[in-house]
Amino acid sequence: MPSMYEIYEKHSFEYDELVRHEDYQGNLYKTLQSLFDFSGKAVLEFGTGTGRLTAMYASSAEKIFCFDRSSHMLEKARQNLLEFEDKINYDLCDNNQISSLDEKGDFVIEGWSFGHTVSDQSVTYTEKADELISTSLGRLKEEGTCIIIETLGTAVDTPIAPNKPLSEFYRLLEVKHGFTRVEISTDYRFESVEKAADICGFFFGAEAGEEIRKEGSLIVREFTGLWYKNV
């Protein structure tokens, strides 16, 4: 099983294949559309990856700034979002460099990216989580909205933060910074059990793949948290 950063640098195709099967009921898209109006707005997105989240609002937004630490992932995003190329600007930016940016947006959004940056910190994850939240809020225009999207567990029966750093990250969002939390079912659905086991095993480890084979289901349960704040 490659590390997440190895995936970002070398495996955009495999990553895209995984997320293509995610949220087969479209619940995240429905939530975004019901809560937010991106029409005519400027959006800053951090940790763009292959552009799956971007595609959920790109048709409405006026201008999008897509940032990621990996040029490999951004190139795949360009391919996936080709129909929106006239309104998207792609740029390399590590999550630790957000405060150095000049751009501001009506929306700042990130998906499944800050969590990795927070979890990378062995001791100072609380400080890093607080920094990411504060710098994101600082990139908003007046009356803007910040949207944070992170995992609440894969192959679990109830929504839960997978580790202590993420639990602290989510606590800071809600308790210190006043974000509203929305829990969303985003189950994966695959064409076959074997494909589910192979793809999930590549990303989540051989044990996860074997458990899927044992259960024999095309569906892999997943929960996603969406936190938002209007300023």
Secondary structure, DSSP 8 states (H G I E B T S, - for coil): ---HHHHHHH-HHHHHHHHHTS-TT-HHHHHHHHH---TT-EEEEES-TTSTTGGGTTTT-SEEEEEES-HHHHHHHHHHTGGGTTTEEEEE--GGGGGG----EEEEEEESSHHHHHHT-SS-HHHHHHHHHHHHHTTEEEEEEEEEEEEEEES-SS---SSHHHHHHHHIIIIIS--EEEEEE--EE-SSHHHHHHHHHHHH-HHHHHHHHHHT-SEE-EEEEEEEEE-
